[in-house]
Amino acid sequence: MNNIVYVALGSNMGDREAYLRSAVSFIHQHPHVKVDAVSSIYETDPVGYDDQDLFLNMVISLSTSLDPFELLQFLLKTEAKLDRERTIRWGPRTVDLDILLYNEENIETEQLIIPHPRMHERLFVLIPLKEIKPDLTEGLINKRTDQEGVRIWRQRTEVDEFVHTES
């Protein structure tokens, strides 16, 4: 498992924290994926479509032998397993899983863009990413003194707390 990947997770429907925990657990259960680190969980204001509930967001680091497209398909299946429905762009969701970075690769296809094209604009991604890989966000957060809309929900814990939850 020699590929290092950073994935953003978000949820704003139902038991938001349970959806995040289930997603991390499902991801870790894949035989070719290992969750290496988890950020704190942040409560954040919605972006893009404001008429919805607050989100819980976090970032995980994982190692995998899957290629980016195999990983994308697996993450989409994980979202579906957790009842994700795509009805409104940037709308409410049980869980959202976005590949932020895959090694240092640049990929641009119809299905997948890496690095994630809007990650540098989103503090709800940058702040948790900084916790687990500070050098990746160097300068990006410091340029933005406004961290309004991103509040700590639950402090960073060990990976084991996430990967051994009941699913």
Long-range contacts (C-beta under 8 A, 24 or more apart in sequence): 1-32, 1-33, 1-34, 1-63, 1-64, 1-65, 2-63, 2-65, 3-63, 3-64, 3-65, 3-66, 3-67, 3-102, 3-103, 4-36, 4-61, 4-62, 4-63, 4-101, 4-102, 4-103, 5-61, 5-62, 5-63, 5-64, 5-71, 5-99, 5-101, 5-102, 5-103, 6-59, 6-60, 6-61, 6-62, 6-99, 6-100, 6-101, 6-129, 6-132, 6-133, 6-136, 7-59, 7-60, 7-62, 7-75, 7-97, 7-98, 7-99, 7-100, 8-57, 8-58, 8-59, 8-96, 8-97, 8-98, 8-100, 8-116, 8-119, 8-125, 8-128, 8-129, 9-57, 9-58, 9-59, 9-60, 9-95, 9-96, 9-97, 10-44, 10-55, 10-56, 10-57, 10-93, 10-95, 10-96, 10-98, 10-124, 11-55, 11-56, 11-93, 11-94, 11-95, 11-96, 12-46, 12-52, 12-53, 12-54, 12-55, 12-56, 12-92, 12-93, 13-53, 13-92, 13-93, 13-94, 14-94, 16-55, 16-56, 17-41, 17-56, 17-153, 17-154, 19-82, 19-94, 19-95, 20-56, 20-58, 20-95, 21-162, 21-165, 22-82, 22-95, 22-165, 22-167, 23-78, 23-79, 23-82, 23-95, 23-97, 24-60, 24-162, 24-163, 24-165, 25-162, 25-163, 25-164, 25-165, 25-167, 26-78, 26-81, 26-82, 26-167, 27-60, 27-62, 27-74, 27-75, 27-78, 27-97, 28-62, 28-159, 28-162, 28-163, 29-163, 29-167, 30-64, 30-66, 30-74, 32-64, 32-65, 32-66, 33-62, 33-63, 33-64, 33-66, 33-71, 33-74, 34-62, 34-63, 34-64, 35-60, 35-61, 35-62, 35-159, 35-162, 35-163, 36-60, 36-61, 36-62, 36-63, 36-159, 37-61, 37-132, 37-159, 38-132, 38-156, 38-157, 38-158, 38-159, 38-162, 39-128, 39-129, 39-131, 39-132, 39-156, 40-128, 40-131, 40-152, 40-153, 40-154, 40-155, 40-156, 41-128, 41-152, 41-153, 41-154, 42-124, 42-127, 42-128, 42-150, 42-151, 42-152, 42-153, 43-150, 43-151, 43-152, 43-153, 44-123, 44-124, 44-149, 44-150, 44-151, 45-149, 45-150, 46-90, 47-90, 47-122, 47-124, 48-89, 48-90, 49-88, 49-89, 49-90, 49-91, 52-91, 52-92, 53-92, 55-124, 56-153, 57-124, 57-125, 57-128, 57-150, 58-128, 59-100, 59-125, 59-128, 59-129, 59-131, 59-132, 60-132, 61-132, 61-133, 68-99, 68-102, 68-105, 68-107, 68-112, 68-114, 69-111, 69-112, 71-99, 71-102, 72-99, 72-111, 72-112, 75-99, 100-125, 100-129, 101-136, 123-147, 123-149, 123-150, 124-149, 124-150, 131-156
